[in-house]
Amino acid sequence: MALSIMRFAEYEIALRYKKLSLAEIRYHLKKVQTSILKDNSTGKLYALPSKITEHAYKILKLYDIKFKVI
């Protein structure tokens, strides 16, 4: 099932953005990270996103996933 989902994602990305191999898609999406920081004095949690590649940004945008780098 996972293979069919990846193949469909590969097809959809090629159709709507650019032809990328499964390895390239996996590579760019694995680079997307967010660190969660906790302020011990207030207990608040803060999200600190990493810088992402242009390909990863476009892929996330295709699926309406919001990811903003500050």
C-alpha positions as CSV (number, residue, x, y, z in Angstrom):
1,M,0.0,0.0,0.0
2,A,2.8,2.4,0.8
3,L,4.4,1.8,-2.6
4,S,1.1,2.7,-4.4
5,I,0.8,5.9,-2.3
6,M,4.3,6.9,-3.2
7,R,3.8,6.1,-6.9
8,F,0.6,8.2,-6.9
9,A,2.5,11.1,-5.1
10,E,5.3,10.8,-7.7
11,Y,2.7,11.0,-10.5
12,E,0.8,13.9,-8.9
13,I,4.0,15.9,-8.3
14,A,5.2,15.3,-11.8
15,L,1.8,16.4,-13.1
16,R,1.5,19.5,-11.0
17,Y,5.1,20.6,-10.3
18,K,8.1,18.8,-11.8
19,K,9.3,15.3,-12.5
20,L,11.2,14.0,-9.4
21,S,12.2,10.5,-8.6
22,L,10.9,8.7,-5.5
23,A,14.4,9.0,-4.0
24,E,14.5,12.8,-4.6
25,I,11.0,13.2,-3.1
26,R,12.0,11.3,0.0
27,Y,15.3,13.2,0.3
28,H,13.6,16.6,0.2
29,L,10.8,15.7,2.6
30,K,13.2,14.1,5.1
31,K,15.0,17.4,5.4
32,V,11.9,19.2,6.7
33,Q,12.2,19.4,10.5
34,T,10.7,21.4,13.3
35,S,12.3,21.6,16.7
36,I,10.0,22.1,19.7
37,L,11.5,24.3,22.4
38,K,10.0,24.6,25.9
39,D,10.4,27.8,28.0
40,N,10.9,26.4,31.5
41,S,9.8,29.6,33.3
42,T,6.4,29.9,31.5
43,G,5.9,26.4,30.2
44,K,5.1,27.7,26.7
45,L,6.1,25.6,23.7
46,Y,7.7,27.2,20.6
47,A,8.2,25.6,17.2
48,L,11.5,26.4,15.4
49,P,11.4,25.2,11.8
50,S,14.5,24.4,9.8
51,K,15.3,25.9,6.5
52,I,13.7,23.8,3.7
53,T,14.7,23.3,0.1
54,E,12.6,24.8,-2.8
55,H,11.5,21.4,-3.9
56,A,10.2,20.5,-0.4
57,Y,8.4,23.8,-0.2
58,K,6.7,23.2,-3.5
59,I,5.7,19.6,-2.6
60,L,4.2,20.8,0.7
61,K,2.4,23.6,-1.1
62,L,0.8,21.1,-3.5
63,Y,-0.8,19.3,-0.6
64,D,-1.8,22.5,1.2
65,I,0.6,21.8,4.1
66,K,1.5,25.1,5.8
67,F,5.2,25.5,6.6
68,K,6.6,28.9,7.3
69,V,10.3,29.6,7.9
70,I,10.9,32.6,10.2
